């Protein structure tokens, strides 16, 4: 089989490519600015889809709502049987996913892709741990992190762990069609993330509470407009109602002791991912799945993603 991997410069795709090539799977690397050994695929330009998809059996795709329907059509024409789409668990954690700018584009992409004939597997990770890199300038300049809602508890997950899950959805046919919500093992506050960085650096990092307007001004290079306002509202809700958010994120999955092999030493912020599938679509599905990581010994460098059929009460 040939797997088309989009977003080659992204951390998740880069990790996924290492797993696929390490397993000897044929890959086609796609990028909007391809290197000599890569294929041109601009997710904003449907004219680039057909050539990139020719001869491909599976795709790892970054969600892009405006052209998702075009991609589904091109994938069907090319005979692609399976698409793994990287979405966001904002689809399940915000109150109004149809209109909230944090969730609506992802939900629209999922819906458009599912309208095509290919089987669609959806990965909905929480906040990427690497989002903390946005604090780099403040830490370097004044050893401080300025936050409007420092006590907001988020579901930080390492991109490397997401890449491992993506690999197994592409190589285990029993996972096809699943919708997986991927989080870290615990809800961790933004301030706690800053304190973890402080401990790792061996230096004191101060966490300062600032106003919403101050944050928007400081972050306007990478977050603007309605999205910035939605993100602030989201953090505010997580700070005001941490218990509700904790239940909503579903951290009652497997414990660290039950998942000793998941995560690797290079994962700096959250070394363990709890993969908890969302309920199956109404009117079908094989029932909830529980996931755990095991090490069968044959591939100590790449744990196996084991699947158990179980009941909803066991999952939760």
C-alpha positions as CSV (number, residue, x, y, z in Angstrom):
1,X,0.0,0.0,0.0
2,X,1.0,3.6,-0.4
3,X,0.1,6.2,2.3
4,X,-0.1,9.8,1.4
5,X,1.0,12.0,4.3
6,X,0.0,15.7,4.2
7,X,1.5,18.5,6.2
8,X,5.1,17.1,6.0
9,X,6.5,19.9,8.0
10,X,4.1,19.5,10.9
11,X,5.2,17.7,14.1
12,X,2.5,15.0,13.9
13,X,3.2,14.2,10.2
14,X,7.0,14.1,10.9
15,X,6.5,11.6,13.7
16,X,4.1,9.6,11.6
17,X,6.6,9.4,8.7
18,X,9.2,8.0,11.0
19,X,6.9,5.2,12.1
20,X,5.7,4.4,8.6
21,X,9.2,4.3,7.0
22,X,10.5,2.4,10.0
23,X,7.9,-0.3,9.3
24,X,8.8,-0.4,5.6
25,X,5.5,1.1,4.4
26,X,5.6,3.0,1.2
27,X,4.8,6.7,1.7
28,X,4.2,9.7,-0.5
29,X,5.2,12.9,1.3
30,X,3.0,15.9,0.3
31,X,3.7,19.5,0.9
32,X,2.6,22.9,-0.5
33,X,6.3,23.7,-0.9
34,X,7.7,20.2,-1.7
35,X,11.3,19.2,-1.6
36,X,12.7,17.2,-4.5
37,X,11.6,13.9,-3.0
38,X,8.1,15.2,-2.1
39,X,4.8,15.7,-4.0
40,X,3.0,19.0,-4.4
41,X,-0.3,19.1,-2.5
42,X,-1.7,22.4,-1.5
43,X,-4.8,21.8,0.7
44,X,-6.1,25.2,-0.4
45,X,-5.8,24.4,-4.1
46,X,-8.0,21.4,-5.3
47,X,-6.1,21.5,-8.6
48,X,-3.2,19.8,-6.9
49,X,-5.2,16.9,-5.4
50,X,-5.5,14.5,-8.3
51,X,-1.8,14.0,-9.0
52,X,-0.9,13.7,-5.4
53,X,-3.6,11.0,-4.8
54,X,-2.9,8.9,-7.8
55,X,-2.1,5.3,-6.8
56,X,-2.6,6.0,-3.1
57,X,-4.6,3.7,-0.8
58,X,-4.7,5.6,2.4
59,X,-4.2,9.3,3.4
60,X,-3.2,11.1,6.6
61,X,-4.9,14.5,6.2
62,X,-4.9,17.7,8.1
63,X,-8.4,19.0,8.3
64,X,-9.1,21.9,5.9
65,X,-12.8,22.7,5.8
66,X,-13.0,24.9,2.6
67,X,-11.7,22.2,0.3
68,X,-12.6,19.0,2.3
69,X,-15.5,18.2,-0.1
70,X,-13.2,18.6,-3.1
71,X,-10.6,16.4,-1.4
72,X,-13.2,13.7,-0.8
73,X,-14.3,13.8,-4.4
74,X,-10.7,13.6,-5.7
75,X,-9.9,10.7,-3.2
76,X,-12.9,8.8,-4.5
77,X,-11.8,9.2,-8.1
78,X,-8.3,8.0,-7.2
79,X,-9.8,4.9,-5.4
80,X,-8.5,5.9,-1.9
81,X,-10.1,3.6,0.6
82,X,-9.2,5.2,3.9
83,X,-8.6,8.7,5.2
84,X,-7.3,9.5,8.7
85,X,-8.1,13.1,9.4
86,X,-6.4,15.2,12.1
87,X,-9.2,17.2,13.7
88,X,-9.6,18.7,17.2
89,X,-11.4,17.7,20.3
90,X,-12.8,21.2,20.4
91,X,-15.6,19.5,18.4
92,X,-16.6,17.7,21.6
93,X,-15.5,20.2,24.3
94,X,-17.1,23.5,23.3
95,X,-20.8,24.1,23.7
96,X,-21.5,25.3,20.2
97,X,-19.2,23.4,17.8
98,X,-21.3,24.3,14.7
99,X,-20.4,28.0,15.1
100,X,-17.5,28.3,17.5
101,X,-14.4,29.1,15.5
102,X,-12.3,26.7,17.6
103,X,-14.5,23.8,16.4
104,X,-16.6,24.7,13.4
105,X,-13.9,24.3,10.7
106,X,-12.9,20.9,12.1
107,X,-16.5,19.7,12.3
108,X,-17.2,20.9,8.8
109,X,-14.1,19.1,7.4
110,X,-15.1,15.9,9.2
111,X,-18.7,16.1,7.8
112,X,-17.5,16.8,4.2
113,X,-15.0,13.9,4.2
114,X,-17.6,11.4,5.7
115,X,-19.9,12.3,2.8
116,X,-17.5,10.6,0.4
117,X,-17.2,6.8,-0.1
118,X,-13.8,6.4,1.7
119,X,-13.8,5.2,5.3
120,X,-12.9,8.1,7.5
121,X,-11.1,7.8,10.8
122,X,-11.0,10.9,13.0
123,X,-8.3,11.9,15.4
124,X,-9.4,14.6,17.8
125,X,-6.4,15.6,19.9
126,X,-6.6,18.2,22.7
127,X,-4.2,21.1,23.1
128,X,-0.7,20.3,21.8
129,X,2.0,20.5,24.4
130,X,4.1,22.5,22.0
131,X,1.7,25.4,22.3
132,X,3.8,26.4,25.3
133,X,6.5,27.5,22.8
134,X,4.4,30.7,22.4
135,X,5.7,31.7,25.8
136,X,9.3,31.5,24.6
137,X,9.8,35.2,24.1
138,X,8.5,36.1,27.6
139,X,10.6,33.5,29.2
140,X,13.8,34.6,27.4
141,X,13.2,38.3,27.9
142,X,12.0,38.4,31.5
143,X,11.6,34.8,32.8
144,X,7.9,35.3,32.9
145,X,4.7,34.0,31.3
146,X,1.8,36.3,31.0
147,X,-1.6,34.6,31.0
148,X,-5.2,35.9,31.2
149,X,-6.4,32.6,32.8
150,X,-3.4,30.8,34.4
151,X,-5.6,28.4,36.3
152,X,-7.3,27.1,33.2
153,X,-6.9,23.3,33.1
154,X,-6.3,22.0,29.6
155,X,-5.9,18.6,28.0
156,X,-2.3,19.0,26.7
157,X,-1.1,16.1,24.6
158,X,2.3,15.5,22.9
159,X,2.3,15.5,19.1
160,X,4.6,12.4,19.2
161,X,1.9,10.5,21.0
162,X,-0.7,11.6,18.4
163,X,1.7,10.4,15.6
164,X,1.8,7.0,17.2
165,X,-1.9,6.7,17.3
166,X,-2.1,7.9,13.7
167,X,0.3,5.1,12.7
168,X,-1.8,2.5,14.3
169,X,-5.0,3.7,12.7
170,X,-3.3,3.4,9.3
171,X,-2.0,-0.1,10.0
172,X,-4.7,-1.8,12.0
173,X,-7.8,-2.3,9.9
174,X,-9.9,-2.8,13.1
175,X,-9.5,0.9,13.9
176,X,-10.9,2.2,10.6
177,X,-13.9,4.4,11.0
178,X,-13.3,5.2,14.7
179,X,-13.4,8.7,16.2
180,X,-10.7,9.0,18.8
181,X,-10.5,11.8,21.4
182,X,-6.8,12.1,22.4
183,X,-5.7,13.8,25.6
184,X,-2.9,13.8,28.1
185,X,-3.3,11.8,31.3
186,X,-4.6,14.7,33.4
187,X,-6.0,18.1,33.1
188,X,-3.1,20.4,33.6
189,X,-3.3,24.2,34.2
190,X,-1.4,26.7,32.1
191,X,0.4,27.8,35.2
192,X,1.4,24.2,36.0
193,X,2.9,23.9,32.5
194,X,4.9,27.0,33.2
195,X,6.1,25.6,36.5
196,X,7.1,22.4,34.7
197,X,9.2,24.5,32.3
198,X,10.7,26.3,35.3
199,X,11.7,23.0,36.9
200,X,13.2,21.7,33.6
201,X,15.2,24.9,33.1
202,X,16.3,25.1,36.7
203,X,15.2,28.7,36.8
204,X,12.3,30.6,38.3
205,X,9.6,31.5,35.8
206,X,7.0,33.9,37.1
207,X,3.4,33.5,36.0
208,X,1.6,36.9,35.7
209,X,-2.2,37.3,35.3
210,X,-3.0,39.9,32.6
211,X,-6.2,41.2,31.2
212,X,-7.9,39.7,28.1
213,X,-7.0,42.9,26.1
214,X,-3.4,42.7,27.1
215,X,-3.2,39.1,26.0
216,X,-4.9,39.8,22.7
217,X,-2.3,42.6,22.0
218,X,0.6,40.3,22.9
219,X,-0.7,37.4,20.9
220,X,-2.0,39.2,17.8
221,X,0.8,37.7,15.6
222,X,-0.7,34.2,15.9
223,X,-4.2,34.5,17.3
224,X,-6.6,37.2,16.2
225,X,-10.3,38.1,15.8
226,X,-13.1,35.7,16.7
227,X,-10.8,32.9,17.3
228,X,-8.9,34.8,20.0
229,X,-12.2,35.7,21.7
230,X,-13.4,32.1,21.5
231,X,-10.1,30.9,23.0
232,X,-10.3,33.4,25.8
233,X,-13.8,32.3,26.6
234,X,-12.7,28.7,26.5
235,X,-9.9,29.3,29.0
236,X,-12.2,31.3,31.2
237,X,-14.7,28.4,31.3
238,X,-11.9,26.0,32.2
239,X,-10.7,28.2,35.0
240,X,-14.2,28.8,36.4
241,X,-15.5,25.2,36.1
242,X,-12.5,22.9,36.2
243,X,-14.5,19.9,37.6
244,X,-17.0,20.1,34.7
245,X,-14.3,20.3,32.2
246,X,-12.4,17.4,33.8
247,X,-15.5,15.2,33.3
248,X,-16.1,16.6,29.8
249,X,-12.6,15.7,28.7
250,X,-13.0,12.2,30.0
251,X,-9.9,11.6,32.0
252,X,-11.4,8.5,33.6
253,X,-9.6,6.3,31.2
254,X,-6.6,4.0,31.8
255,X,-4.1,5.0,34.4
256,X,-0.3,5.4,34.1
257,X,0.2,2.0,35.7
258,X,-2.0,0.4,33.0
259,X,-0.2,2.2,30.2
260,X,3.5,1.9,31.2
261,X,4.9,1.8,27.7
262,X,3.1,4.8,26.1
263,X,5.2,7.9,25.7
264,X,8.9,8.2,25.1
265,X,11.7,10.1,26.9
266,X,11.8,12.9,24.4
267,X,8.2,14.0,25.1
268,X,8.9,17.0,27.3
269,X,5.6,18.2,28.6
270,X,3.1,15.3,28.8
271,X,4.7,11.9,28.3
272,X,1.6,9.8,28.3
273,X,-1.5,9.9,26.1
274,X,-4.9,8.5,27.1
275,X,-6.7,7.5,23.9
276,X,-10.4,7.4,24.7
277,X,-12.7,6.8,21.7
278,X,-15.8,8.9,21.3
279,X,-19.1,7.0,21.3
280,X,-20.0,5.4,17.9
281,X,-22.2,7.3,15.5
282,X,-25.9,7.0,16.0
283,X,-27.4,4.1,14.1
284,X,-24.4,2.0,13.7
285,X,-20.9,1.2,14.8
286,X,-19.3,-1.8,16.5
287,X,-19.6,-0.3,20.0
288,X,-17.1,1.5,22.2
289,X,-13.5,0.6,22.1
290,X,-11.0,0.7,24.9
291,X,-7.3,1.2,23.9
292,X,-4.2,0.4,25.7
293,X,-0.5,0.3,24.8
294,X,1.5,-2.9,25.2
295,X,5.0,-4.0,24.3
296,X,4.9,-7.5,22.6
297,X,8.7,-7.7,22.6
298,X,9.1,-8.0,18.8
299,X,9.3,-4.2,18.3
300,X,10.5,-2.6,21.6
301,X,11.0,0.6,19.7
302,X,7.4,0.8,18.6
303,X,4.7,-0.3,21.0
304,X,1.6,-2.1,19.6
305,X,-1.8,-0.5,19.9
306,X,-4.0,-3.2,21.3
307,X,-7.8,-3.1,20.9
308,X,-10.4,-4.5,23.2
309,X,-14.1,-4.7,22.7
310,X,-15.8,-3.6,25.9
311,X,-18.8,-1.9,27.3
312,X,-19.4,1.8,27.7
313,X,-19.4,1.4,31.5
314,X,-15.9,-0.1,31.3
315,X,-14.6,2.7,29.1
316,X,-15.9,5.3,31.4
